[in-house]
Amino acid sequence: MNEQEILKEKLATLRSEHRDLDDVIARLAERAPYDQLQMQRLKKRKLMLKDQITLLESRLLPDIIA
């Protein structure tokens, strides 16, 4: 496997985990009352995943000099 294929697989994994966290956060928010600390941790993890996704996407796309 070359580097680009490895990055694509990692990106797919991160996107899947990001979607899963969306579902978990939504289900947790539906329950009242919910654990604020747990919600903050989940949202922080989701943001961290989004940053990693953005970084990998930028590595996969070639630089375009305008």
C-alpha positions in Angstrom: 0.0 0.0 0.0 1.3 3.4 -0.8 1.0 6.5 1.4 -2.1 7.8 -0.3 -4.0 4.6 0.2 -3.1 4.5 3.9 -4.2 8.1 4.3 -7.5 7.3 2.6 -8.2 4.4 4.9 -7.3 6.5 7.9 -9.6 9.2 6.7 -12.5 6.8 6.2 -11.9 5.5 9.8 -11.9 9.0 11.2 -15.1 10.0 9.3 -16.9 6.9 10.6 -15.9 7.6 14.2 -17.0 11.3 13.7 -20.4 10.1 12.5 -20.7 7.7 15.3 -20.0 10.4 17.8 -22.7 12.5 16.2 -25.2 9.7 16.9 -24.0 9.3 20.5 -24.1 13.0 21.2 -27.7 13.2 19.8 -28.9 10.3 21.8 -27.3 11.7 25.0 -28.9 15.1 24.4 -32.3 13.5 24.1 -32.1 12.1 27.6 -32.8 14.5 30.4 -30.9 15.1 32.5 -27.6 14.1 30.9 -24.0 14.2 32.1 -22.5 17.6 31.1 -19.0 16.4 31.6 -19.5 13.4 29.3 -21.1 15.6 26.7 -18.1 18.0 26.8 -15.7 15.1 26.4 -17.6 13.7 23.4 -17.8 17.1 21.7 -14.1 17.7 22.3 -13.3 14.3 20.8 -15.5 15.1 17.9 -13.7 18.4 17.3 -10.3 16.7 17.5 -11.5 14.2 14.9 -12.6 17.0 12.6 -9.2 18.6 12.9 -7.5 15.3 12.0 -9.9 14.8 9.1 -9.2 18.3 7.8 -5.4 17.7 8.1 -5.6 14.4 6.2 -7.8 15.9 3.5 -5.3 18.7 2.9 -2.5 16.1 2.7 -4.5 14.2 0.0 -5.3 17.2 -2.1 -2.4 18.5 -4.2 -1.4 22.1 -3.6 -2.7 24.4 -6.2 -0.7 27.5 -6.9 -3.0 30.3 -8.2 
